Amino acid sequence: MRSETEMINQMAEISSFQSLCALLWRAVTRARKFPTSKMTTFRMAVNCRHRLQPNLNLLYFGNAIQSIPTYVSAGDVLCHDLHWCAEQLNKNVKAHDDDMVRKFVEDWEMEPRCFPLGNFDGAMLTMGSSPRFPMYDNDFGWGRPIAVRSGRANKFDGKISAFPGRKGGGSVDLEANILNQIQRGIKMVQVGGGSYFAHVTRARKFPASKITTFRMPVHCCHSFRSKLNPLYFDTAIRSIPTYTSSRDILPHDLLWCGEQLNKNVKAQDDVVVRKFSFWWRLWRRFTVIQNVVILKAHNFPTRVTPHANAMRKAIEMMKSQLLTV
């Protein structure tokens, strides 16, 4: 005898796309081997045009979609059948009515932010695009497209993009970015960077003892203990080097190179970022003082450096900081 939560609702109109999403949800959750208590998330975009009352004008050109999450524990995803998982997605989509759309907008107005893309707890799946979009009907004079692929913003673990199948007939092409257990801690950009690192080092034919350097920018907004405001407009990145000898790079595979970059990125915490900022401020002062010394060495008149006292104080401050570091 089935429990109430397992009873199949014959009236529920579950779309083939929701069924496909449920199939992916179950398969990926099983492959990720989470404990049963781990909360998983499946995000999918919903069209708000016909959900708003009154409906949006058919000629409305803006982006009228919202991303809605469905939360279910890994144990529930795996112990129930495909229909049950599809039904959870279906219920969430149906519940996204006029009131819910407006609540999403009100919440955003209270706390505006850019929509974050990514897999933040390792248990997320995000479905993007739609098999309803006529991707293969775009002909710019070069003929019918051979394939449709997403850009870099959609290349993170758990991101799935759905496109209409090139062969038509209601088929669906899926672009799925799913990392295996070894790769889970390495972002796609780091895997790509590791591949580039290895190939370029091999092509340069360095001696085995040669130390190579791979630099990549790191976003510091999430590194600080007190997170920067999402509306912070200034540049909050720094370039970090990863040093590895040719001897170490060439015998190892792509994953190993990606792991070296990943370790370095993860090490950029609050303390490291603030230390970098301190040395940068110190170097900036030194550069200003160095320019003053050069001016004096070329016998420029004193009026070129009217703040001589301030400069002397800066030199004394720099000396004291160098002694205390």
Residue, then its C-alpha position, 0 to 999 in steps of 0.5 A: m500500500r502506497s503512502e500519500t506522498e507516493m500516490i501518482n496524481q493522474m491529473a498532473e500534466i507533466s511535460s516531456f521536458q520536465s520528465l527529461c529534467a527529472l531523469l537527469w536529476r536522478a542520474v547525476t545524483r546517483a553518480r555523485k554518490f551523496p549521503t542520503s541527507k544531502m540536499t540537492t537543487f534542480r534549477m530551471a528557468v520559467n517563462c513569466r510572460h503568461r504568468l503575469q496578470p495581465n499578461l505581458n504584451l507579445l511584442y515585449f522585448g525584455n528578458a521575462i524569465q525567472s530561475i526557480p529552485t526545487y530542493v529535494s534530499a539525495g535520499d528522496v531523489l533516489c528512493h522514488d521513481l522518475h514520475w515522483c521527481a518529475e512531479q516535484l518539478n511540475k508542482n514548483v513550476k505550477a506554483h510560480d504564478d502572478d503572486m510569486v513572480r511579483k514576489f521575486v521582483e519585490d525581493w530583488e528590488m529590496e536587495p538588487r544583485c547580479f544573478p549568481l551562476g555556479n554550483f556552490d555546494g556541489a549538489m546543484l543542477t541548472m537547466g538552461s535554454s530550451p528545446r523550443f528555441p529555434m536555434y538551427d533556424n538561424d542562417f546568416g548566409w553560411g547555411r544551416p548550423i552544424a552544432v549549437r554550443s553555449g558560451r563560457a558563462n555556461k561552463f560550470d559543474g552541473k550546468i545543462s543546456a537544452f537545444p532542439g535536436r538538429k535532426g528535428g522531430g521533437s528530439v532534444d540535444l543536451e550540453a551537460n557539464i558534469l565533472n566526475q568525482i576526481q574533477r569535482g574540486i576543479k573548475m572547468v576554467q582551471v581544467g582548460g588552463g591546466s591543458y593549455f599550461a601543459h601543451v605550451t610547456r611541451a611546445r617550448k621544449f624547456p630543460a627539465s629544471k626550468i621553472t614555468t609560471f602560469r598566471m590567472p586572475v582571481h576574483c577577490c569579492h568572495s575571498f574576504r571574510s566580510k563579503l564585498n557588496p554585490l554592487y561594488f563597482d571597482t576592480a576586485i581581481r588580482s593575478i596569481p602565479t603558479y610555479t611548476s617545473s617542466r619536469d613536473i608538468l610533462p609526465h603528469d596528466l591534464l587533471w594534475c595540472g588543473e589541480q595545481l591551479n585549483k590549489n593556488v586559487k583556493a589558497q587565496d583567502d582573506v589573509v592572503v588577499r589582504k597581505f597582497s594589498f598591503w605589499w601593493r600599497l607599500w610598492r606604490r609608495f616606493t615608486v613615488i619616492q623613487n620618482v622623487v629621487i630620480l628628479k633630484a638626481h637630474n637636478f630638477p628644481t625643488r619646486v617640482t617636489p613641493h611636498a618634500n616634508a610629506m615625502r620625508k615622512a613617507i620614507e620614514m613610514m616605509k622604513s618602519q613598515l619594512l622593519t616590522v614586516 
